C-alpha cells in the first residue's frame, strides 16, 4: 500500500521531478478504483517501447514476490501497481498527473528506491527533545543578536568590601525588626546599574534601525533560569526605587517566573539587562545583548584575592568581577603605539588586509587609533609609526586627537590604516575585546594599569607589588592563524617589557631593512 500526497506550490515542481517517468512505457495504465493492475502490453510490442534499462533498479520486485526464471527488461518492469498494491492519491494529485502526463505508479517505485536515512553509529545513544515555543524563540532571538549586533566586551574588577559591609548592616537591622526580608548582592547590583544608566544615559537606549531611542526611565531586565528556559522579568523604574523595594520585587518576579505565572507585560521590554552567574562559581563570562537593548551586564562570583593594603600588607579583600557589553573608544599611550608598530614589522602577516580574493601585506605600519568624539568613534592614523620616534608619535597623536574632537579631521587622516589600537584603561577597564576594523586583520584592546602582588625572593616578605596591563588582540583568522597571532603578541610583550627594543636601533632587527628605514630610526637622544 502506497500513499501519495501532492504538495502544491512551492513544492509541485519537486513532486513532478520525483514521480515523472517514461510515459510511453506506461501508456496502458487504467485508473481502476478497485486497484486492479493495468493490462499488460501485447507480446508484439516492439522492443523500442520497452522501459529503459534504468527502470528495473527503480521498480524492483518486493522481497516476497517470486523471482522470474528468465528476467528480461519487460518482465523486470512490470507495472508498479502489481508490486505495491492500490495507489492512493487525492483527486488533485490525479488531475495534475493527468494534465502533466505523469504515471502515478512510478512515484511509488521512485519513493521505494530512495535510500533509507543513515543509521546511528554503533553504540550511539541519544534522545531527541522537542523544541518548546520558548526554546525556539530564545534560539532565534539570540542567534540573530549574536550575528547582527557588533558586541563589544569590557571587563572591570570591583572592590565590593564596602558593599558587603553595608549589606550585612542592612540585613542585621531587618533581622532586629523581625523581618523575613534579606537583601542580596544582586539587589545592590541592580540598583547600581540603574544609577549608572542615569549618569550615562546613552547606554539606556534601544537601536531602532533608523534611529536610536533613549529612555528617561531605567527598566532593568533580569535573566532568570526556569525549567522552560531563560526569561527576563523586569524591574521597572529601578532608578527611582530603593534597595528593599527592588529586593522584594525581584523575589516576587523570580518565583512567578519559575512557576510559569509571569504575564507578558512583566517580561516584555526593559532598557538594559543584568545576568548573574556568580552562584554557579562562574568568575567571568560574556553575555549576549538582548535586542533592541544596547547593553547587558554579566556578573561573576565573589573571589578572595591579594591586594595592596598599607594597614595589613598581607590582608585579603573580597573582589567582584564584572563584564559589560558596550562600545567606546579613546586615545592610547605613545609607547603602546610604537610597540605595536615594531611588532608588526617583526611579524608582517599581522600588518595585512583581507581583500576577498587575495591578502594585501603592507611594508609600512599605519596605526589607526580609536578616539571618542561627540559625534561618535573615529580612528585617526599614525602613518609610518614603525619608522618614527616616541616624541614624534606623541606629538602627532595629540594633534590628531584634538582635531578629531573638534571635528577638523580630513578624510585622508582617518581613512586607511593597517592595524588599530583601542585603550579604555583610563576608565578603569581592566580587559575587553574589540571589534576588528575591516579590511584590517587585527585590533589591540588595552586595559588599565593594575597592582598585582608577585613573588620576589629579594623582598623580606617574599613578594612585592608590580604593575600589569592586560592586552587582548582580536584577529581575522582568514589572514592570521592562531600561532602567528601568538607570535605577534609575544613580540609585543617583549617590546613593552623591554622598551629599549622599540627605541634603540638594534642591528640584528635592522638587517635587510631599507636605507630609508635605517636613517629614520631614532636614537635615545632624539626621542
CORFENDA-V121360 format. One record per residue. PHI is phi in degrees with one decimal (NA if undefined). Layout:
[[PHI] [PHI]]
This chain:
[[NA] [-127.2] [-106.7] [-118.2] [-114.5] [-93.5] [-95.8] [-105.6] [45.6] [-98.6] [-102.0] [-64.5] [-65.6] [-64.2] [-63.5] [-61.6] [-65.7] [-69.5] [-105.9] [-70.2] [-140.3] [-74.0] [-63.8] [-61.5] [-75.6] [-126.3] [-68.4] [-90.7] [-63.4] [-119.0] [-82.1] [-94.9] [-65.8] [-80.7] [85.2] [-65.1] [-69.2] [-69.7] [-66.2] [-65.3] [-67.7] [-65.5] [-64.9] [-79.5] [-57.5] [-68.8] [-65.0] [-66.4] [-85.6] [-68.6] [-61.0] [-64.8] [-57.4] [-72.6] [-61.7] [-55.6] [-66.9] [-79.6] [-109.0] [-63.8] [-62.2] [-65.3] [-55.6] [-75.8] [-72.4] [-67.6] [-79.4] [-61.9] [-69.5] [-130.4] [-65.0] [-128.2] [-56.2] [-67.8] [-68.7] [-67.1] [-99.1] [-57.1] [-52.5] [-61.0] [-61.1] [-70.7] [-93.0] [-111.4] [83.4] [-64.6] [-102.0] [-96.5] [-145.6] [-70.5] [-55.3] [-64.9] [-65.0] [-64.4] [-65.8] [-65.2] [-64.1] [-66.6] [-62.9] [-93.3] [54.6] [-108.6] [-84.7] [-61.7] [-61.0] [-67.2] [-64.2] [-62.6] [-65.5] [-64.4] [-65.8] [-64.9] [-83.4] [-63.3] [-66.5] [-68.4] [-61.9] [-60.3] [-77.9] [-59.2] [-60.0] [-54.8] [85.5] [-76.7] [-126.9] [-157.2] [-131.3] [-87.1] [-102.3] [-60.3] [-83.3] [-80.5] [-59.6] [-65.9] [-64.1] [-63.5] [-64.5] [-59.4] [-61.5] [-67.6] [-67.3] [-73.2] [-63.6] [-64.1] [-63.8] [-66.6] [-86.6] [-110.8] [-96.6] [-74.2] [-62.0] [-140.1] [-99.2] [-122.0] [-128.5] [-134.2] [-104.2] [-115.0] [-82.9] [-105.9] [-59.2] [-69.2] [-62.7] [-64.8] [-66.0] [-66.8] [-60.9] [-61.8] [-64.2] [-63.2] [-67.4] [-66.5] [-65.9] [-65.0] [-66.1] [-64.4] [-86.8] [56.7] [-95.3] [-85.4] [-83.8] [-134.1] [-87.2] [-110.7] [-60.8] [-62.2] [-62.3] [-65.6] [-62.8] [-60.0] [-67.3] [-65.0] [-62.2] [-61.6] [-65.4] [-66.0] [-67.3] [-71.3] [-74.6] [-124.6] [-66.3] [-59.1] [-73.6] [-90.1] [-132.7] [-116.6] [-85.5] [-112.0] [71.7] [-105.8] [-160.5] [-112.2] [-101.5] [-103.0] [-96.8] [-87.0] [-95.4] [-109.1] [-107.2] [-94.1] [-80.0] [-121.8] [-69.3] [-128.7] [-83.7] [-128.6] [-58.2] [-87.3] [137.2] [-78.0] [-143.1] [-125.5] [-63.2] [-116.4] [-92.4] [-75.0] [52.0] [-62.9] [-68.4] [-111.3] [-116.2] [-86.3] [-60.5] [-64.0] [-62.5] [-62.8] [-61.4] [-64.2] [-62.7] [-65.9] [-63.5] [-62.9] [-66.3] [-63.3] [-64.2] [-64.0] [-64.9] [-70.5] [-94.0] [71.4] [-107.9] [-69.0] [-89.3] [-52.1] [-68.7] [-91.4] [-133.6] [-95.7] [123.3] [87.7] [-106.9] [-143.3] [-128.5] [-123.3] [-126.9] [-123.1] [-116.0] [-60.7] [-66.9] [-98.4] [84.2] [-79.1] [-93.2] [-161.9] [-158.6] [-107.4] [-100.1] [-99.2] [-60.0] [-96.0] [-66.4] [-88.4] [-62.6] [-114.9] [-150.2] [-134.1] [-104.6] [-105.6] [-110.9] [-91.5] [-94.9] [-68.2] [-135.9] [-96.4] [-134.7] [-87.0] [-133.9] [-62.8] [-150.9] [-62.8] [-79.6] [-133.6] [-56.1] [-107.8] [-73.5] [-111.0] [-131.9] [-75.7] [-124.7] [-129.6] [-97.2] [-131.7] [-121.4] [-124.5] [-100.6] [-160.7] [-114.7] [-143.0] [-164.1] [-145.3] [-76.4] [-128.2] [-72.0] [-62.5] [-65.5] [-64.9] [-59.8] [-65.9] [-65.1] [-62.4] [-61.7] [-64.8] [-65.5] [-67.4] [-70.9] [-74.5] [-124.2] [-66.1] [-57.9] [-67.0] [-88.0] [-132.0] [-118.0] [-85.0] [-112.3] [73.2] [-104.2] [-160.5] [-110.2] [-101.8] [-101.7] [-95.8] [-87.2] [-96.1] [-108.0] [-107.6] [-93.6] [-79.3] [-122.1] [-71.3] [-129.9] [-85.3] [-129.5] [-58.1] [-89.7] [132.5] [-78.0] [-143.3] [-126.5] [-63.5] [-116.5] [-92.3] [-74.4] [52.1] [-62.8] [-68.4] [-112.0] [-116.5] [-86.5] [-60.1] [-64.1] [-62.5] [-63.0] [-60.8] [-64.4] [-63.1] [-66.0] [-62.3] [-62.6] [-65.5] [-62.8] [-64.7] [-64.4] [-64.7] [-69.8] [-94.6] [71.5] [-107.8] [-68.7] [-90.4] [-51.5] [-68.1] [-91.5] [-135.3] [-94.5] [122.0] [88.1] [-107.1] [-143.9] [-128.2] [-125.7] [-130.9] [-128.1] [-118.3] [-60.2] [-68.2] [-97.9] [83.2] [-78.4] [-91.4] [-160.9] [-159.8] [-107.1] [-101.1] [-98.2] [-61.3] [-96.9] [-67.4] [-86.0] [-62.0] [-114.4] [-153.8] [-134.4] [-105.6] [-103.5] [-112.6] [-89.8] [-92.1] [-66.5] [-130.2] [-89.8] [-127.8] [-81.4] [-126.4] [-64.4] [-152.9] [-65.9] [-77.9] [-85.0] [-57.8] [-88.2] [87.0] [-152.8] [-146.7] [-92.6] [-130.2] [-102.0] [-128.5] [-128.9] [-97.3] [-110.8] [-128.3] [-101.1] [-103.3] [-123.7] [-88.0] [-67.5] [-65.9] [-110.5] [-114.6] [-72.5] [-56.8] [-65.8] [-68.4] [-61.1] [-66.1] [-62.8] [-63.0] [-63.9] [-64.3] [-64.9] [-59.7] [-60.2] [-62.4] [-65.7] [-79.9] [-78.7] [-131.4] [-61.2] [-60.8] [-61.4] [-101.3] [-108.7] [-83.6] [-84.6] [-86.3] [-58.1] [-67.0] [-84.9] [-97.8] [-61.5] [84.2] [-76.8] [-72.1] [-62.0] [-61.7] [-65.5] [-64.7] [-74.3] [-89.3] [-71.6] [-97.5] [-97.5] [-56.4] [-68.7] [-99.1] [-93.5]]
